[in-house]
Amino acid sequence: MIIYDQTALAFIKKAEAMARKILTEVGVDVRRQRFKFNNFLFPIHVVVFEGDKKLGYFDSKFWQIGLNRKLIWMAKEDVLRDVLKHELAHYLTFIQYPESQPHGTEFKKVCTELGFASEVSAATTNLEIENERKEGDLDSERVLEKVKKLLQLAQSTDTHEAELATVRANEILLRYNLSLLGSLTDDEPLYMDRIFEQPRRNAKIDAIYDILRHFIVRPVLSHTKDTCVLEVTGSLTNVKLARYIAGFLDRELDTLWQAAQKAHELRGRRAKNSFFLGVARGFDEKMKVSKESFSPTDKKSLVTIEEKLNVDMRAIYRRLSYSASSSRTDENAQSVGHKKGRELNIRAGVESKRSGLLLK
């Protein structure tokens, strides 16, 4: 999982400067945040991740180099430089040989051409840090389990009981985030995880995006050449909960659509997209009603938490743009979806798998 705090941001700045210097030393034309190779400009973008045994990775979908958080505390300058060289070699290998194997002949050829020492090409094994630090903490896991259990109760056929469970789950999330806010330091970590991926943006991923905004995370849709990825940022507990909810919604939205097709004779892509949009809007109304039960003090506190999250987002994402769907709406399908969204309760999810953060 990708993590941001003041220490990580300072380390990223240092690592990107080191990467620019390495590229300059091997004769690559380096600009401020990009480098020129084969007449194209490519980004120099480093992130810090946690919860993996590997020292680093190059993610070809996002043109991104990931460095293990443990390198901040446990790596000498020469070790960090070798890890960066290793990942930059992967980067340049992918540009020239996009179909090559991770540590194959082409990779070793690029390392040789760049003049990197033999230990650089073997950095993933020879420089491994064995004493992996466990991700997360006990308090976070306890809160997560409480919220999951309450969300399970929210599927009750008793409408009053279901609504009370939803309200209680929101209250626990609020209390937990308030406790974090009360003990924040300038170096409080913020986490980002890529929790959902599709070949292209559609109404389903938009609906999941809209629903997740109610769980004290900031979702962002990130586009690569051939995928649309839903990223979420927030505290570790909230990000884990968002992955849990997204796993449930991935299947539940399809199940609701299939039932709506039969019951209301809905057909076509426009109807499906409108239905998903309606579900998200209905759930949005339901959650707003739920939060109306908060005391004035809690409402004010929630605004404070949301504002801080917005500030953190601006520090993490250097450029953010916003776009909305312009497709025409099937009013009947949207109305059906709206009703289902008002009735939607989060149950057990299936955590989706991701491959983007692995070392190649």
N, C-alpha and C positions, 0 to 999 in steps of 0.2 A: 504494500500500500504506500502511496506517495504521501509524504509528510512535509508540512511547512511550519516553521517557527522562526524566530529571529536568528537563531544559530544556524538553522538550515539555509536561510536566505543569504546570510553572510558567506556560508560555505559555498553555495551555488555561485555567488559572485566571484569568489576566489577560484573555483574550479573552471568557470567559463574563461576567466583571464588566463589560467594555465593552459587551457585547451587552445586558445588563440595563439599563445606563445609557441606551443608544440607545433601547430600547423604552420606558423610563420617560419620556424626553424627548418622545416622540411620543404620549404619553397612554395607553400600554398598561399594564394592571394587572400588575405584576411581583411574583412571589413569590421564594422563595429559589433554587429551581432550575427554576421553571416560570413561565409567563405565562398570563394569562387573556384569551381572545379568543373572541368570539361565545358566551360562557357555557361555554366548555370550557377545560380546562387543558392546556397543551402544554409539553414539556420544552425547557430551554435546554441543549443538549448539543453541545459543540465537540470535534472530534478534529483531529489533525495528520496529514497524509499526505505521502508522498514519491514521486517518480518520475512526475510529471505536469507538463505545461506550464502548466496552469491555476492560478490563484491560489486558487480556492475552489470549493466546490459545496454545494448543499443536497440531501440525500438524503431524499426523501419517505417511503421505506420505513421508515427508522429515525429520522425526525424529528431529523436530525443535520446540523450544519454542519461541513464540512471546510475546513481552512486549510492551504495549502502550507507545508511546513517552511521554505522559503526566506524566508517573511515574518518568521520569528523574527529573522533576521540582516540582511535587506536592506530591510525596510519601515519607513518613518517612521510615527509614530503616526497621522497623518492618512490615510496610505495604508491601514493596517490598519483604521481606522474605516470608510473607504469600502467596503472589501471586505466587512466585516461587515454594513454597511448593505445592500449589494447582495444578500448571501445571506439576510438577514432579510426583505428584500423578496420574494425567491423563496418563503420560508417562508410569509409572510402571504398571498401570491398563491395558493399551493397550497391553503391553508385555505379561502379564499373561492371560488377557481375551479380545482378539482382537474383539470379537463380542458383548461386553457389551455396555450398554447404557451410555451416557456421564456422568450422575450424578446418576447412578443407585446403586444397592446393592453392586456390586463388587468395585465400586469406593469408597464408604463409608467404605467398609471392608479394602481396602488398606490404606486409611487414618488412620483408627484405628490401623492397624498393624504397621504403621510407627510412631505412637504416636503423630500424628498431632492433634492440638486442633480442636474443633468442628467448630470454625469460619473459619478454612482453607478450609474445604469441602464446605462451603457456600460463599467462597470469591467472586464468580462471582456476587452475589447479594449484600452482606453486604459491600463490599469494592468498589462498583461502583462509579466512578467519574462522576458526572452529567454534569458539565459545559464543554461539548465537544468543542474543538477548531475546527473551520472550516478549512478543508484542502484546500490548494491552495490560489491563490490571484487573484485580478482583472486583473493585467497586463498579467498574464499567460493566463487567459481565453480569453482576447481580442486577443492575438497573435494566440491562437488556432483557434478562429473563423475566423480570416483573412486567415489563411492557409487552413482551410477547404473550405472556399468559393472559393479560387483560385484553389484548387484541383477539385472542382466541375466544374469550368470553363474549366479545362483541358480536359473534356470529349467532348468539342466542335468538331463538324464535320470539322470546319476550322482548318487545321493542324497547320498553323502559329499561330493562336490564342491559340490553345491548348498548343503549345510549349512555348509561351510567359507566359502563366499562370503557367506552371510547373517551369519555370525559376524564376518567381516572387515569387512563394511559397518557393522555395529554398533560395532566397535572404532574405525573411522575417525571415525564420528560422535562417539563418546565422547571420543576424543583432541582433536578439533576443539573440542568444547564445554569440555573441560578447559583448553585453551589460552585460550579466552575468559574462563573463570572466573579464571584466573591473572593476567589483565591487566585485570580489570574495574575501572572507576571508578564513581563515583556517578552518572555521566551516560551509562552504557552504554545504547545504544538497544535497545528491544524492539519487534518488529514484529507487527502483526496484519493478516491478510488474510482476506477472505471468499471461500472457495474452492469452495463447493458450495451449490446452492440448489434447493429443490423446493417445490411448492405447499403441502405439508404434511409433518409429521414422519412417518416410517415406518421400518420395520426396516432398509431399505437405508442410509439416512443414519445410523442408529444404528450399523450395522456399520462404516461408514467412520470414524465418530467413534471407536469402540473400537480399531480397528486403528491409527489415527494416534497414539494415546497412546504407542505404542512408539517413536516417532521424535523424542523430546525436544521436543515441542510440547504446548501445552495447547489442546485443542479445546473449543469452546463452541457449543451450539445456541441460536441467537437467533431469536425469533419476531416476525414483523411481522403485519399484518392478513391478508395473503394468501400469505405464504411462510414457509418454515423454512430458515434459513441456517446453514451450518456455518462458523464462524470458527476460525482457528488463530492462536496467539500463541507467539512464540519468537524465536530469533536469525534473521537474514535467511536464512542458509543452510538452517536447519531448516524455516522457513516455505515457502521455495521447494520444498524436497524434499516437504513435505506436499502442496503443490498438484500436484506431479508424481505422487505416489502416489494421490491422490484421483482424478485423471484416469484412471489405470489401473483403479482399483477400480470406478469408475462403469460401465465397460463389462464388466469381468471378472465382477462379481457377477451381472449379467444372463446372461452366457454360461454361467457355472457352473450357474445355476438352470435354464436351458433344457435343458442336458445332463442334469441330475438329474431333471427332469420325465420325460424319455424313458426314462432308465435305471431309474428306481425308481417310475414311475407316480405321481408326486406331483401333487396337484391342490389348487387353492384358495389364498385369501389367507393363511389360517393356516399352511399348509404352507410357502408362500413366505417369510413372516416368520420362521418357525421355522428354515428353512434358512439365511437370512442371519444370524440370531442364532448358529446353530451354526458358521458359517464364522468369525465374529468370535472365538468362544470357542476354536475350534481353532487359529486363528492366534495368539491370546494364549498358549496353551500352548506352541506352537512357539517363540515369541520368548522365553518364560521359560526354556525349555531352552537356547536359544542363549546367553542371558546368564549361564547357570550356568558357562559356560566362562571368564568373566571372573575375573581374580585378585581376592582379597579387597580389595586396594587400589582396583582399578577399580570394584568393587561399591560401596565406600564413597563413591568420587568421584561415581558416578552418583546416589546418594542425595542428595549435596550439590547437584548440578545440579538435580535434581527439586525439592528443597526451595526453592531460590532461585526457580525458575519459579513455584512456588505462591505465594511472597511477592509476586512481580511481578504475578501475576494478581489478587491481592486489591487491589493498588494501582490496577489498570486498570479492573476491573469493579466498579462501586460496589455492585451488588446481584447476587448469584448464587443461583439456586435449583436444586434437583436433583429430577428425576422419573425414574421408570422405567416401562417398558411393563407393563401389567397384563393383556395379552391371553393367552389360553390357548395352550399350546404343543403342537405336533404332534411327539411324541417321535421318530418315525421320520424326519421331515424334518430335525429338528435333528441327529440322529445322522449323517445323510448329509452335512449341512453341516459338522459338526464334522470329519469325515474330510477334506473338501475344504479346510477351513481349515488343517489340519495340513500339507497338501501345497501350500498357496498360496505362490507366489513372486512378488515384485513385478517386473514387466517394464516395457516402455516405456509411459508414460502419455500421455494427451492432455490438455493443460492446458485446464481449463474456462474459459469466458469469464465476466466479470461486468460489470454495468453500474452497480452501486450507488455507485461512487466517482467517477463522472463529474460534471463541472459541468453543471448544467441551466440 
